[in-house]
């Protein structure tokens, strides 16, 4: 599976933005003592690490098939997206939760609050830029579908993973800005800790959603229904095929599909004609659906198919 250029571009844009933002947030947290700012610094650091994991996943998924992985390494991309989800929860959400609890138990006024305002304002600008790059690619992929439907349908989790990370980052920045501002204006330092707890909840929700979506792909998700239906039509239109027992598909990567067909051929058709039909079906499927990388066709009577399904 070749590295998907739009996915690579989206990840690089997010990585560069998060590295700059993380450095600024750590400086601001050290200067001001804000728990929300420190949580946001950890958040940006985790996001940077996640983008590196996604780049590594893209590289691993692009390796050609070999003896140990005859169908290629495409599923590794889905695995590393799942690791990203675990990392968001395991590091980002937990650290933000701990920071919030510590701030609530021992609230101290935020120092040099103007520094926080400047850093958060610039961070929001950078995040909007990164979010825009991810959103444009996601919009191109989703077409007329709604957000949730597009995510559920997508076979390329890298784009929506970055988009949801950036969305969570923007929400976290707004929470931090509101919490720090209220703590300063109202003289209630504990509100800084409340903002940190809010950031923890946002990160946990993002991690759960990404984990759920990536596990579905990782455990063998079928191709789009229209792909399966198109394969059935091709097989049914082939001379010599009298029945379609089963058509199974599975994604081994965003643009790599395995198709397995069980077909009932006319008993009067000679073996050479069956072989020619199989070759024609495979060629037609790959022409109509370029993402289908491998096609396996089984010649079996309908009765034999039923006996195998119900021994």
N, C-alpha and C positions, 0 to 999 in steps of 0.2 A: 504494500500500500504506500503510495507516494505521500509525502508530507503535504497536507492541504494548505496552500498558500494563504488564503484568507484567515484560517485558524492561526497560523504562525504570526501573521501581521497583528491580529487582535491581541495575542498573548504578549508579543514584544512591546506593543504600545502600553499595555497594562503594567508590565514589569518595569519599564523605565519610569513611568509615573509613580509607582509605589515605592521604588527605591529612593527617589528624591523626597517623597512625602514622609517616609518612615524616618529618614535622617532628621528632617525638620521637626517632626513630632517628638523624637527622643530628646532633642535639645530643648524644646519648649517644656517638656515634662520635667526635665532636670531643673530648669530655671524657675518654673512656677509651682512645682509640687502637686500638679493636678492629676488625680486618679483617672479621670476621663481621658485626659490627654495621653497618659501612659498606656491606657487600654487601647487607644487609637494607634499609638506607635507600635504596639504589639500586633494589632490588627493589620497594619500596613506591612509589617515584617513578615507575618504569616502569609499574607497575600503574595508578597514577592517570592517567598519560598514555594508557594503553590504554583505560581507561573513557571518557575524553574522545573517543577515536577511535571507540569503539562508539556513543556518543551521536551523534557526527557521522554515522556510518554509518546509524543509524536515521533521522536527519533526511533524509539524502540519499535513502534508500530510500523515504521517504514522499512524494516528489515525484510529481505526476501525470504520466501519459504525455504526450509532446509529439512534435513532428515528428522530432527526432533520436533519441528513445527511445520508439518507438510502443508498446512493451510495458511501459513504466514503468522505474523505477530500482531495482526490488527486488534485483537482483543486486549492487548496490553494497554492500549489507549484508554479503554474503559476501566481497566484496573487502576491506572494512575489517577483518573478522575475520581474514583472512589477513595483513593488515598488522600486526595485533596480535600474531600468532604470530611474525612476523619481528622485531618490536620486542623481544619477550621474549628472543629468542635474541641479537639483535644488540646490545642494550644490557645487559639484566639478566644474562644468562649470561656474556657476555664480561667485563663489569666484575667480576663475582664471581670469575671464573677468575683475572683479573689480580691482584686483591686477595689471593686465596689464595696464588698463586705468590710474590708480594712478601713476604707474611708468613712463608712457609716459608723463603725465602732470607735474610731478616733478621728473625728472631723477636724481638719485644720484649714484655715482660709487659704485660698489660692493666691500665690504671690505673682506680681508682675503680670496681671491678667491680660494686659494689652498684647503681650507676646502671644498668648493663646489665640486671641482674636485674629491676629495677623496670620499665624500659621494655619489656623483652621480655615480662614478665608482663602488663602492660597491653595490649601489642600483641596478645598471644594472645587476651585477652578481647574486644578490638575485632574481631579477625579471625573469631572464633567467631560473633559477632553477624552480621557480613556473610555468612559462610558459611551460616548458618542461613537467612537470607532467600533466598539463591540455591538452597539445597537444597530448601526448601519448594516453590519454583516448579518446579524440576526434577522433584521427586517427583510433583507434580500432572500434569506432562507425560508422564512415563514410564509411569505406571500400573503394570501388573504386570510390566513388562519389567525385566531386569537393567540394571545401570549401563551396561556397554559396549554392550549391544544398544540401549538407549535413546538413547545418544549417536549411534550409527551411524544410527539411524532418524530422529533429530530433524532438522527442517528450520529450526529457529530456533537458530542457533549462539550467539547472544548469551548465553543463560542458561547453557549448559554451558561457554562460554568463561569467564564470571565464576566459575562454580563451580570449574573447574579452576585458575584463577588463585588463588582463595582457598584451595583445597586445597594448592597449591604453596606459598602464603604460610605456611600453618600448619606444613607440613613444614619449611620454611626456618627458621621461628622456633624450632622444637624443635631443629633442628640447631645453630643459633646458640647457644641456651641451653646445650645439652649441651657444645658445643665450648668456650665461654667458661668454663663451670663446671669442666670437666676441666683446662683450661689453668691455671686459678687454683688448684684443689685439688692438682693433681699437679706444679705448677710447670713445665709444659711449654708455653711460649707458642706453639709451632708448631701445637698443636692448634686454636688459633683460626683459623689459616690452613687447616687441614684442614676445619673447619666451613664456611669460605667456599667451598672447592672442592666440598663436598657441596651447597651452595646452588646453585652453578653447574650441577651435574649435574641437579638437580631442575628448574631453569628451562629447561635445554636439552630435557629430556624433555617438559616441558609444551608448549614451543614446537613441537616436532616433531609431537606428537599433534594439537594445534590446527591446525597447518598442513595436515596430512594430511586432517583432517575438513573443513576449510573449502574446500580445493581441489576436493574431490568435489562440493560444492554449487555452487561457482563455475563448474565446467565442465559444468553441465547435468544435475543429478540428477533422475531420474524421481520421480513421485508414489508414494505407498505402493501396493503391489500390489493391495490391496483397492479402491483408487480406480479403477485401470485395469480391474479385473474388474467393478466396478459400472457403469462406462461401457459396457463390452462388453455387459452384460446389458440395459441400456437400449436400446442400438442394436439388439440382436438381437430385442427384443420389439416393435420398431416395425413396423407394417404396411408392406409394400413392400420391406423390407430382406431380401435372400436370402443375404447373406454379409458377413462382416467381414474385410476384407483386412488391416487394421492399425490399432492404437490406440497412439498415442505421447503421452506426457505429459512435462512438464518444469516444474520449480519456478523461478519468477522472483522468489521471495521466500517467507518462511515461510507466508503465507496467500494465495499467488497462483500458480495453476497454469494452464499452457497445455495444451490437449488438441487433438490432431489425429487425425482419423479418416478412414480410407479405407474406403468402404462399397460393396458391390455391390447395386444396386437391381434389382428385377424389371423386365425390359425392357418388359413390358406396361403398366407404371404410367406415366401421363402426366406430363409435366414439372411441371405444377402440383401434382400429388400428391407428387412428389419434393421440391419446395420446401416443402410443408407438413410433410412428414416431417422434413426437416432442421431446420425451426423447432421442431418438437415435441421432437426429440432434444436440441437445444441447451437448450431450456427445462427439460426433465426432468433433464439432467445438472447444470445450475446449481442446481436445486432440491435434488437429492439430495446434491450435493457443492458447498457454497457457496464453497469455496476455488478452484474452477475459474472463473477470471475470463474466459477466452477459449476459444472452441470453433471449430475449423475442420473442416469436413466436405467430403471429396472423394468425388464419385460416380464410381466406376470399376469396370469388370468385373474379375472375379478373374483372367481370362487377361491382360488389359491390365496389371494390377498385377504379375503374374509377369514379363511382358516388360520392365517398367520395372525390376524388381528384378534381372533377369538379362538385360541387353541383349546 
